[in-house]
Amino acid sequence: MTPRPVPPRTANGCSTSSPGTEPDDWARDRAQKVFLQIYDRLGPLAELRFRQVLAETDPALADLAAHHDSAKVAALFAALGDRHPAGDTPFEQAAEARRLDEARRR
């Protein structure tokens, strides 16, 4: 199984896109800041709604649900160091197997 290329990430964990895909005057830094503000502000509401939906089938599991704000995501990425997804973890292998299975069904 060959891992798919992983786009580079900024210090805050955001994926960078391919060069040349945005207009020359694209305000990348501003766009990332706005995205992170929206992401952080919606997190608690999304967590609440997710807990409500999950509680319909598994209340105990719903109590464990939590969201990560952008600072937590950045810390998690920093803890990885230079390690990028390489397809060698059980989660990555299961995700790749599922993707291939879905592609075969089409």
URLIN-V664852 format. One record per residue. RES is the residue in three letters. SS is DSSP state (helix for helix, strand for strand, loop for the rest). BURIAL is b if it has 24 or more other C-alpha atoms within 12 Angstrom, else e. Layout:
res->[RES & RES]
ss->[SS & SS]
burial->[BURIAL & BURIAL]
//
This chain:
res->[MET & THR & PRO & ARG & PRO & VAL & PRO & PRO & ARG & THR & ALA & ASN & GLY & CYS & SER & THR & SER & SER & PRO & GLY & THR & GLU & PRO & ASP & ASP & TRP & ALA & ARG & ASP & ARG & ALA & GLN & LYS & VAL & PHE & LEU & GLN & ILE & TYR & ASP & ARG & LEU & GLY & PRO & LEU & ALA & GLU & LEU & ARG & PHE & ARG & GLN & VAL & LEU & ALA & GLU & THR & ASP & PRO & ALA & LEU & ALA & ASP & LEU & ALA & ALA & HIS & HIS & ASP & SER & ALA & LYS & VAL & ALA & ALA & LEU & PHE & ALA & ALA & LEU & GLY & ASP & ARG & HIS & PRO & ALA & GLY & ASP & THR & PRO & PHE & GLU & GLN & ALA & ALA & GLU & ALA & ARG & ARG & LEU & ASP & GLU & ALA & ARG & ARG & ARG]
ss->[loop & loop & loop & loop & loop & loop & loop & loop & strand & loop & loop & loop & loop & loop & strand & loop & loop & loop & loop & loop & loop & loop & loop & loop & loop & loop & loop & helix & helix & helix & helix & helix & helix & helix & helix & helix & helix & helix & helix & helix & helix & helix & helix & helix & helix & helix & helix & helix & helix & helix & helix & helix & helix & helix & helix & loop & loop & loop & helix & helix & helix & helix & loop & loop & loop & loop & loop & loop & loop & helix & helix & helix & helix & helix & helix & helix & helix & helix & helix & helix & loop & loop & loop & loop & loop & loop & loop & loop & loop & helix & helix & helix & helix & helix & helix & helix & helix & helix & helix & helix & helix & helix & helix & helix & helix & loop]
burial->[e & e & e & e & e & e & e & e & e & e & e & b & b & b & e & e & e & e & e & e & e & e & e & e & e & e & e & e & e & e & e & e & e & e & e & b & e & e & e & e & e & e & e & e & e & e & b & e & e & b & e & e & e & e & e & e & e & e & e & e & e & e & e & e & e & e & e & e & b & b & e & e & e & e & e & e & e & e & e & e & e & e & e & e & b & e & e & e & e & e & e & e & e & e & e & e & e & e & e & e & e & e & e & e & e & e]
//
